[in-house]
Amino acid sequence: MPFSYMRTGLMCLSWHSLAVACLSYEVAKALNVLLDLMLIRKLGLSSHEEFAMGTIATGGICVLNTEVIQRLAISEAEIERIAAAELRKLWQRQ
């Protein structure tokens, strides 16, 4: 069934900054639109935590950079270990 109407909104993906969330709220308020906020965490490599192979969001939504994972031969077990650790950090921040 197609939507009978569409609503305009603003999506805020906040890595770890409450300031970004607050600014997004003010922008959404000024535009009179809905705000959807998702907290996310970078899935960094074990050897180089600042190099992201993906991201995980509240609700367990995970987006991976398959090119990086394939080129660096990162195992599924390693991805799951890192994702579980970052998901725990997300839950602590909520």
MMTF fields as JSON, N, C-alpha, C and O atoms, coordinates in Angstrom:
{
  "mmtfVersion": "1.0.0",
  "mmtfProducer": "UNKNOWN",
  "numBonds": 375,
  "numAtoms": 376,
  "numGroups": 94,
  "numChains": 1,
  "numModels": 1,
  "chainsPerModel": [1],
  "groupsPerChain": [94],
  "chainIdList": ["A"],
  "bondAtomList": [4, 2, 8, 6, 12, 10, 16, 14, 20, 18, 24, 22, 28, 26, 32, 30, 36, 34, 40, 38, 44, 42, 48, 46, 52, 50, 56, 54, 60, 58, 64, 62, 68, 66, 72, 70, 76, 74, 80, 78, 84, 82, 88, 86, 92, 90, 96, 94, 100, 98, 104, 102, 108, 106, 112, 110, 116, 114, 120, 118, 124, 122, 128, 126, 132, 130, 136, 134, 140, 138, 144, 142, 148, 146, 152, 150, 156, 154, 160, 158, 164, 162, 168, 166, 172, 170, 176, 174, 180, 178, 184, 182, 188, 186, 192, 190, 196, 194, 200, 198, 204, 202, 208, 206, 212, 210, 216, 214, 220, 218, 224, 222, 228, 226, 232, 230, 236, 234, 240, 238, 244, 242, 248, 246, 252, 250, 256, 254, 260, 258, 264, 262, 268, 266, 272, 270, 276, 274, 280, 278, 284, 282, 288, 286, 292, 290, 296, 294, 300, 298, 304, 302, 308, 306, 312, 310, 316, 314, 320, 318, 324, 322, 328, 326, 332, 330, 336, 334, 340, 338, 344, 342, 348, 346, 352, 350, 356, 354, 360, 358, 364, 362, 368, 366, 372, 370],
  "bondOrderList": [1, 1, 1, 1, 1, 1, 1, 1, 1, 1, 1, 1, 1, 1, 1, 1, 1, 1, 1, 1, 1, 1, 1, 1, 1, 1, 1, 1, 1, 1, 1, 1, 1, 1, 1, 1, 1, 1, 1, 1, 1, 1, 1, 1, 1, 1, 1, 1, 1, 1, 1, 1, 1, 1, 1, 1, 1, 1, 1, 1, 1, 1, 1, 1, 1, 1, 1, 1, 1, 1, 1, 1, 1, 1, 1, 1, 1, 1, 1, 1, 1, 1, 1, 1, 1, 1, 1, 1, 1, 1, 1, 1, 1],
  "groupList": [{"groupName": "MET", "atomNameList": ["N", "CA", "C", "O"], "elementList": ["N", "C", "C", "O"], "formalChargeList": [0, 0, 0, 0], "bondAtomList": [1, 0, 2, 1, 3, 2], "bondOrderList": [1, 1, 2], "singleLetterCode": "M", "chemCompType": "L-PEPTIDE LINKING"}, {"groupName": "PRO", "atomNameList": ["N", "CA", "C", "O"], "elementList": ["N", "C", "C", "O"], "formalChargeList": [0, 0, 0, 0], "bondAtomList": [1, 0, 2, 1, 3, 2], "bondOrderList": [1, 1, 2], "singleLetterCode": "P", "chemCompType": "L-PEPTIDE LINKING"}, {"groupName": "PHE", "atomNameList": ["N", "CA", "C", "O"], "elementList": ["N", "C", "C", "O"], "formalChargeList": [0, 0, 0, 0], "bondAtomList": [1, 0, 2, 1, 3, 2], "bondOrderList": [1, 1, 2], "singleLetterCode": "F", "chemCompType": "L-PEPTIDE LINKING"}, {"groupName": "SER", "atomNameList": ["N", "CA", "C", "O"], "elementList": ["N", "C", "C", "O"], "formalChargeList": [0, 0, 0, 0], "bondAtomList": [1, 0, 2, 1, 3, 2], "bondOrderList": [1, 1, 2], "singleLetterCode": "S", "chemCompType": "L-PEPTIDE LINKING"}, {"groupName": "TYR", "atomNameList": ["N", "CA", "C", "O"], "elementList": ["N", "C", "C", "O"], "formalChargeList": [0, 0, 0, 0], "bondAtomList": [1, 0, 2, 1, 3, 2], "bondOrderList": [1, 1, 2], "singleLetterCode": "Y", "chemCompType": "L-PEPTIDE LINKING"}, {"groupName": "ARG", "atomNameList": ["N", "CA", "C", "O"], "elementList": ["N", "C", "C", "O"], "formalChargeList": [0, 0, 0, 0], "bondAtomList": [1, 0, 2, 1, 3, 2], "bondOrderList": [1, 1, 2], "singleLetterCode": "R", "chemCompType": "L-PEPTIDE LINKING"}, {"groupName": "THR", "atomNameList": ["N", "CA", "C", "O"], "elementList": ["N", "C", "C", "O"], "formalChargeList": [0, 0, 0, 0], "bondAtomList": [1, 0, 2, 1, 3, 2], "bondOrderList": [1, 1, 2], "singleLetterCode": "T", "chemCompType": "L-PEPTIDE LINKING"}, {"groupName": "GLY", "atomNameList": ["N", "CA", "C", "O"], "elementList": ["N", "C", "C", "O"], "formalChargeList": [0, 0, 0, 0], "bondAtomList": [1, 0, 2, 1, 3, 2], "bondOrderList": [1, 1, 2], "singleLetterCode": "G", "chemCompType": "PEPTIDE LINKING"}, {"groupName": "LEU", "atomNameList": ["N", "CA", "C", "O"], "elementList": ["N", "C", "C", "O"], "formalChargeList": [0, 0, 0, 0], "bondAtomList": [1, 0, 2, 1, 3, 2], "bondOrderList": [1, 1, 2], "singleLetterCode": "L", "chemCompType": "L-PEPTIDE LINKING"}, {"groupName": "CYS", "atomNameList": ["N", "CA", "C", "O"], "elementList": ["N", "C", "C", "O"], "formalChargeList": [0, 0, 0, 0], "bondAtomList": [1, 0, 2, 1, 3, 2], "bondOrderList": [1, 1, 2], "singleLetterCode": "C", "chemCompType": "L-PEPTIDE LINKING"}, {"groupName": "TRP", "atomNameList": ["N", "CA", "C", "O"], "elementList": ["N", "C", "C", "O"], "formalChargeList": [0, 0, 0, 0], "bondAtomList": [1, 0, 2, 1, 3, 2], "bondOrderList": [1, 1, 2], "singleLetterCode": "W", "chemCompType": "L-PEPTIDE LINKING"}, {"groupName": "HIS", "atomNameList": ["N", "CA", "C", "O"], "elementList": ["N", "C", "C", "O"], "formalChargeList": [0, 0, 0, 0], "bondAtomList": [1, 0, 2, 1, 3, 2], "bondOrderList": [1, 1, 2], "singleLetterCode": "H", "chemCompType": "L-PEPTIDE LINKING"}, {"groupName": "ALA", "atomNameList": ["N", "CA", "C", "O"], "elementList": ["N", "C", "C", "O"], "formalChargeList": [0, 0, 0, 0], "bondAtomList": [1, 0, 2, 1, 3, 2], "bondOrderList": [1, 1, 2], "singleLetterCode": "A", "chemCompType": "L-PEPTIDE LINKING"}, {"groupName": "VAL", "atomNameList": ["N", "CA", "C", "O"], "elementList": ["N", "C", "C", "O"], "formalChargeList": [0, 0, 0, 0], "bondAtomList": [1, 0, 2, 1, 3, 2], "bondOrderList": [1, 1, 2], "singleLetterCode": "V", "chemCompType": "L-PEPTIDE LINKING"}, {"groupName": "GLU", "atomNameList": ["N", "CA", "C", "O"], "elementList": ["N", "C", "C", "O"], "formalChargeList": [0, 0, 0, 0], "bondAtomList": [1, 0, 2, 1, 3, 2], "bondOrderList": [1, 1, 2], "singleLetterCode": "E", "chemCompType": "L-PEPTIDE LINKING"}, {"groupName": "LYS", "atomNameList": ["N", "CA", "C", "O"], "elementList": ["N", "C", "C", "O"], "formalChargeList": [0, 0, 0, 0], "bondAtomList": [1, 0, 2, 1, 3, 2], "bondOrderList": [1, 1, 2], "singleLetterCode": "K", "chemCompType": "L-PEPTIDE LINKING"}, {"groupName": "ASN", "atomNameList": ["N", "CA", "C", "O"], "elementList": ["N", "C", "C", "O"], "formalChargeList": [0, 0, 0, 0], "bondAtomList": [1, 0, 2, 1, 3, 2], "bondOrderList": [1, 1, 2], "singleLetterCode": "N", "chemCompType": "L-PEPTIDE LINKING"}, {"groupName": "ASP", "atomNameList": ["N", "CA", "C", "O"], "elementList": ["N", "C", "C", "O"], "formalChargeList": [0, 0, 0, 0], "bondAtomList": [1, 0, 2, 1, 3, 2], "bondOrderList": [1, 1, 2], "singleLetterCode": "D", "chemCompType": "L-PEPTIDE LINKING"}, {"groupName": "ILE", "atomNameList": ["N", "CA", "C", "O"], "elementList": ["N", "C", "C", "O"], "formalChargeList": [0, 0, 0, 0], "bondAtomList": [1, 0, 2, 1, 3, 2], "bondOrderList": [1, 1, 2], "singleLetterCode": "I", "chemCompType": "L-PEPTIDE LINKING"}, {"groupName": "GLN", "atomNameList": ["N", "CA", "C", "O"], "elementList": ["N", "C", "C", "O"], "formalChargeList": [0, 0, 0, 0], "bondAtomList": [1, 0, 2, 1, 3, 2], "bondOrderList": [1, 1, 2], "singleLetterCode": "Q", "chemCompType": "L-PEPTIDE LINKING"}],
  "groupTypeList": [0, 1, 2, 3, 4, 0, 5, 6, 7, 8, 0, 9, 8, 3, 10, 11, 3, 8, 12, 13, 12, 9, 8, 3, 4, 14, 13, 12, 15, 12, 8, 16, 13, 8, 8, 17, 8, 0, 8, 18, 5, 15, 8, 7, 8, 3, 3, 11, 14, 14, 2, 12, 0, 7, 6, 18, 12, 6, 7, 7, 18, 9, 13, 8, 16, 6, 14, 13, 18, 19, 5, 8, 12, 18, 3, 14, 12, 14, 18, 14, 5, 18, 12, 12, 12, 14, 8, 5, 15, 8, 10, 19, 5, 19],
  "groupIdList": [1, 2, 3, 4, 5, 6, 7, 8, 9, 10, 11, 12, 13, 14, 15, 16, 17, 18, 19, 20, 21, 22, 23, 24, 25, 26, 27, 28, 29, 30, 31, 32, 33, 34, 35, 36, 37, 38, 39, 40, 41, 42, 43, 44, 45, 46, 47, 48, 49, 50, 51, 52, 53, 54, 55, 56, 57, 58, 59, 60, 61, 62, 63, 64, 65, 66, 67, 68, 69, 70, 71, 72, 73, 74, 75, 76, 77, 78, 79, 80, 81, 82, 83, 84, 85, 86, 87, 88, 89, 90, 91, 92, 93, 94],
  "secStructList": [7, 7, 7, 1, 7, 7, 7, 7, 3, 3, 3, 3, 3, 3, 1, 1, 7, 2, 2, 2, 2, 2, 2, 2, 2, 2, 2, 2, 2, 2, 2, 6, 7, 3, 3, 3, 3, 3, 3, 3, 3, 3, 3, 3, 7, 1, 1, 7, 6, 6, 1, 3, 3, 3, 3, 3, 3, 6, 6, 6, 3, 3, 3, 3, 7, 2, 2, 2, 2, 2, 2, 6, 6, 7, 7, 2, 2, 2, 2, 2, 2, 2, 2, 2, 2, 2, 2, 2, 2, 2, 2, 2, 2, 7],
  "xCoordList": [0.835, 0.0, 0.892, 1.728, 0.74, 1.567, 1.191, 0.07, 2.143, 1.877, 0.904, 1.013, -0.038, -0.989, -0.428, -0.943, 0.618, 1.247, 2.707, 3.096, 3.492, 4.904, 5.161, 4.629, 5.976, 6.36, 7.827, 8.636, 8.158, 9.549, 10.145, 9.504, 11.371, 12.023, 13.514, 14.046, 14.173, 15.614, 16.186, 15.71, 17.187, 17.845, 19.199, 19.994, 19.45, 20.728, 21.444, 20.914, 22.622, 23.469, 24.589, 25.479, 24.536, 25.486, 26.526, 26.211, 27.778, 28.884, 29.066, 29.114, 29.167, 29.255, 29.05, 29.398, 28.497, 28.422, 27.004, 26.109, 26.815, 25.536, 25.306, 24.163, 26.378, 26.248, 25.609, 24.794, 25.965, 25.372, 23.881, 23.078, 23.511, 22.101, 21.329, 20.222, 21.907, 21.247, 21.087, 20.035, 22.119, 22.04, 20.982, 20.22, 20.935, 19.934, 18.527, 17.625, 18.343, 17.039, 16.637, 15.499, 17.569, 17.265, 16.943, 16.049, 17.665, 17.401, 16.015, 15.244, 15.698, 14.382, 13.267, 12.222, 13.492, 12.497, 12.288, 11.155, 13.376, 13.286, 12.584, 11.862, 12.8, 12.173, 10.78, 10.053, 10.42, 9.125, 8.961, 7.94, 10.004, 9.97, 10.294, 10.798, 10.001, 10.311, 11.813, 12.515, 12.301, 13.714, 13.827, 13.143, 14.687, 14.987, 16.474, 17.307, 16.802, 18.185, 18.63, 17.958, 19.752, 20.342, 21.765, 22.559, 22.078, 23.451, 24.189, 23.663, 25.391, 26.183, 27.587, 28.061, 28.233, 29.626, 30.394, 29.894, 31.6, 32.49, 32.985, 33.304, 33.048, 33.667, 35.086, 35.337, 36.013, 37.411, 38.152, 37.751, 39.221, 40.058, 40.786, 41.109, 41.036, 41.779, 43.151, 43.614, 43.797, 45.152, 45.179, 46.179, 44.12, 44.023, 42.588, 41.761, 42.285, 40.917, 40.288, 39.064, 41.096, 40.559, 40.171, 39.487, 40.599, 40.251, 38.975, 38.974, 37.895, 36.591, 36.365, 36.635, 35.86, 35.415, 33.889, 33.295, 33.263, 31.808, 31.319, 32.091, 30.013, 29.394, 28.235, 27.65, 27.913, 26.769, 25.924, 26.449, 24.609, 23.682, 22.786, 22.697, 22.12, 21.148, 20.167, 19.796, 19.761, 18.886, 19.658, 19.06, 21.002, 21.829, 21.999, 22.491, 21.6, 21.773, 23.269, 23.968, 23.746, 25.178, 25.397, 24.766, 26.294, 26.661, 28.157, 28.943, 28.543, 29.955, 30.504, 29.783, 31.785, 32.491, 33.104, 34.198, 32.39, 32.819, 34.155, 34.921, 34.429, 35.71, 36.878, 37.858, 36.771, 37.816, 37.945, 39.053, 36.82, 36.822, 37.468, 38.252, 37.143, 37.733, 39.217, 40.012, 39.596, 41.008, 41.916, 43.058, 41.389, 42.195, 41.939, 42.501, 41.092, 40.775, 40.36, 40.89, 39.411, 38.914, 37.887, 36.95, 38.066, 37.181, 35.819, 35.679, 34.838, 33.498, 33.522, 32.82, 34.328, 34.438, 34.984, 34.514, 35.966, 36.55, 35.512, 35.398, 34.761, 33.717, 32.68, 32.285, 32.24, 31.233, 31.748, 30.999, 33.023, 33.61, 33.625, 33.228, 34.082, 34.166, 32.771, 32.536, 31.848, 30.479, 29.807, 29.112, 30.008, 29.407, 29.949, 29.197, 31.253, 31.86, 31.32, 31.021, 31.193, 30.69, 29.203, 28.743, 28.447, 27.026, 26.836, 25.923, 27.703, 27.648, 27.88, 27.198, 28.833, 29.096, 27.891, 27.583, 27.215, 26.002, 24.941, 24.323, 24.729, 23.698, 24.045, 23.149, 25.316, 25.733, 25.439, 25.178, 25.479, 25.271, 23.81, 23.482, 22.92, 21.506, 20.87, 19.681],
  "yCoordList": [-1.168, 0.0, 1.248, 1.391, 2.142, 3.358, 4.314, 4.296, 5.143, 6.152, 7.185, 7.593, 7.598, 8.616, 10.026, 10.998, 10.12, 11.418, 11.189, 10.094, 12.227, 12.163, 13.284, 14.387, 12.989, 13.998, 14.304, 13.411, 15.556, 15.967, 15.826, 16.153, 15.34, 15.191, 15.397, 15.643, 15.294, 15.466, 14.26, 13.911, 13.628, 12.484, 12.941, 13.522, 12.674, 13.019, 11.728, 10.929, 11.518, 10.393, 10.951, 11.645, 10.645, 11.227, 10.192, 9.199, 10.44, 9.522, 9.414, 8.309, 10.52, 10.523, 11.92, 12.184, 12.785, 14.176, 14.611, 14.615, 14.967, 15.51, 16.87, 17.257, 17.593, 18.903, 18.764, 19.602, 17.727, 17.486, 17.218, 17.731, 16.418, 16.114, 17.38, 17.598, 18.204, 19.45, 20.397, 21.014, 20.512, 21.364, 20.836, 21.614, 19.528, 18.928, 19.216, 19.474, 19.17, 19.485, 20.913, 21.165, 21.838, 23.246, 23.452, 24.227, 22.765, 22.875, 22.322, 22.953, 21.143, 20.536, 21.435, 21.58, 22.031, 22.925, 24.16, 24.581, 24.723, 25.918, 25.609, 26.449, 24.402, 24.001, 23.416, 23.168, 23.198, 22.61, 21.217, 20.914, 20.385, 19.02, 18.04, 18.425, 16.782, 15.732, 15.486, 15.681, 15.06, 14.728, 13.272, 12.814, 12.549, 11.167, 11.115, 11.493, 10.652, 10.617, 9.171, 8.37, 8.844, 7.515, 7.692, 8.422, 7.026, 7.015, 5.93, 4.835, 6.232, 5.267, 5.165, 6.067, 4.049, 3.845, 3.306, 2.483, 3.783, 3.319, 1.912, 1.618, 1.056, -0.258, -0.142, -0.303, 0.141, 0.322, -0.998, -1.969, -1.022, -2.224, -2.42, -1.454, -3.661, -3.947, -3.299, -2.781, -3.333, -2.793, -1.278, -0.639, -0.703, 0.742, 1.171, 1.231, 1.469, 1.75, 2.944, 3.014, 3.878, 5.053, 4.765, 5.572, 3.626, 3.243, 2.41, 1.302, 2.942, 2.284, 1.24, 1.467, 0.094, -0.928, -0.929, -1.683, -0.07, 0.022, 0.821, 1.49, 0.739, 1.433, 0.6, -0.2, 0.795, 0.126, 1.189, 2.139, 1.018, 2.004, 1.346, 0.121, 2.193, 1.687, 0.784, 1.043, -0.262, -1.238, -2.332, -3.238, -2.254, -3.28, -3.146, -4.068, -2.012, -1.792, -1.672, -0.869, -2.477, -2.515, -2.312, -2.972, -1.395, -1.148, -1.379, -0.765, -2.268, -2.639, -2.188, -2.143, -1.856, -1.542, -2.855, -3.237, -3.53, -4.857, -4.821, -5.783, -3.729, -3.623, -3.659, -4.372, -2.891, -2.882, -4.269, -4.776, -4.871, -6.178, -7.236, -8.055, -7.222, -8.195, -7.947, -8.886, -6.702, -6.388, -6.716, -7.137, -6.515, -6.761, -8.137, -8.473, -8.922, -10.292, -10.342, -11.128, -9.491, -9.44, -10.556, -10.673, -11.363, -12.516, -12.087, -11.023, -12.926, -12.668, -12.647, -11.853, -13.515, -13.548, -12.228, -11.736, -11.657, -10.371, -9.248, -8.404, -9.252, -8.239, -8.347, -7.338, -9.568, -9.783, -9.361, -8.795, -9.634, -9.251, -7.731, -7.2, -7.049, -5.585, -4.967, -4.026, -5.491, -4.965, -5.142, -4.241, -6.29, -6.535, -5.551, -5.04, -5.29, -4.345, -2.935, -2.233, -2.516, -1.169, -1.053, 0.009, -2.133, -2.125, -1.971, -1.278, -2.62, -2.446, -0.982, -0.451, -0.335, 1.082, 1.959, 2.924, 1.606, 2.35, 2.254, 3.253, 1.039, 0.837, 1.622, 2.125, 1.73, 2.485, 3.974, 4.663, 4.467, 5.904, 6.288, 7.473, 5.312, 5.655, 6.021, 6.337],
  "zCoordList": [0.0, 0.0, 0.0, 0.892, -0.96, -1.004, 0.111, 0.62, 0.477, 1.499, 0.94, -0.217, 1.766, 1.328, 1.54, 0.988, 2.336, 2.564, 2.938, 3.343, 2.796, 3.176, 4.17, 4.037, 5.16, 6.14, 5.953, 5.7, 6.076, 6.015, 7.405, 8.404, 7.461, 8.749, 8.637, 7.554, 9.759, 9.845, 10.579, 11.659, 10.012, 10.638, 11.15, 10.411, 12.416, 13.03, 13.402, 14.174, 12.872, 13.248, 14.112, 13.622, 15.382, 16.322, 16.727, 17.383, 16.325, 16.636, 18.138, 18.678, 18.804, 20.261, 20.837, 21.988, 20.049, 20.455, 20.818, 19.972, 22.059, 22.492, 21.843, 21.603, 21.559, 20.913, 19.535, 19.148, 18.796, 17.473, 17.615, 16.836, 18.607, 18.842, 19.208, 18.716, 20.061, 20.466, 19.28, 19.114, 18.464, 17.279, 16.314, 15.739, 16.137, 15.252, 15.742, 14.946, 17.055, 17.638, 17.288, 16.889, 17.438, 17.156, 15.675, 15.336, 14.798, 13.356, 13.037, 12.314, 13.577, 13.331, 13.863, 13.227, 15.02, 15.621, 14.735, 14.503, 14.251, 13.402, 12.079, 11.543, 11.558, 10.293, 10.492, 9.53, 11.757, 12.108, 11.463, 10.846, 11.63, 11.102, 12.222, 13.277, 11.977, 12.932, 12.986, 11.994, 14.142, 14.311, 14.707, 15.622, 14.021, 14.381, 14.706, 13.883, 15.891, 16.353, 16.504, 17.154, 15.907, 16.071, 16.574, 15.98, 17.66, 18.146, 17.378, 17.176, 16.957, 16.19, 16.776, 17.467, 16.483, 16.879, 15.684, 14.918, 15.547, 14.482, 14.812, 15.964, 13.813, 13.961, 13.436, 12.242, 14.348, 13.967, 13.933, 14.575, 13.189, 13.118, 14.447, 15.139, 14.786, 16.026, 16.015, 17.031, 14.854, 14.754, 14.561, 14.886, 14.05, 13.8, 14.098, 13.188, 15.36, 15.776, 15.065, 14.952, 14.588, 13.91, 12.466, 11.837, 11.933, 10.559, 10.614, 11.152, 10.06, 10.18, 9.088, 7.909, 9.528, 8.574, 8.498, 7.727, 9.314, 9.313, 10.492, 11.179, 10.717, 11.845, 12.37, 11.64, 13.631, 14.237, 14.921, 15.503, 14.845, 15.409, 16.44, 16.526, 17.226, 18.183, 17.449, 16.304, 18.119, 17.483, 16.772, 16.191, 16.812, 16.198, 14.696, 14.046, 14.134, 12.702, 12.416, 13.034, 11.479, 11.189, 9.69, 8.864, 9.353, 7.956, 7.851, 8.572, 6.948, 6.807, 5.465, 4.468, 5.449, 4.217, 3.723, 4.14, 2.837, 2.392, 1.648, 1.7, 0.966, 0.253, 1.239, 1.021, 2.32, 3.351, 3.984, 4.163, 4.316, 4.975, 4.089, 4.569, 2.805, 1.879, 1.653, 1.684, 1.428, 1.161, 2.344, 2.165, 3.565, 4.757, 5.371, 6.413, 4.722, 5.161, 6.642, 7.428, 6.988, 8.364, 8.536, 7.746, 9.556, 9.76, 10.301, 10.905, 10.073, 10.599, 12.127, 12.753, 12.718, 14.181, 14.721, 15.747, 14.042, 14.456, 14.343, 15.232, 13.244, 13.052, 14.164, 14.747, 14.459, 15.5, 16.876, 17.672, 17.158, 18.447, 18.603, 19.641, 17.575, 17.617, 17.668, 18.426, 16.868, 16.853, 18.214, 18.683, 18.847, 20.168, 21.207, 22.036, 21.158, 22.104, 21.892, 22.859, 20.637, 20.351, 20.671, 21.089, 20.48, 20.817, 22.325, 22.776, 23.099, 24.565, 24.94, 25.816, 24.284, 24.559, 24.2, 24.899, 23.1, 22.715, 23.79, 24.157, 24.297, 25.318, 26.589, 27.267, 26.911, 28.091, 27.935, 28.922, 26.712, 26.462, 26.351, 26.406, 26.195, 26.023, 27.326, 27.365]
}
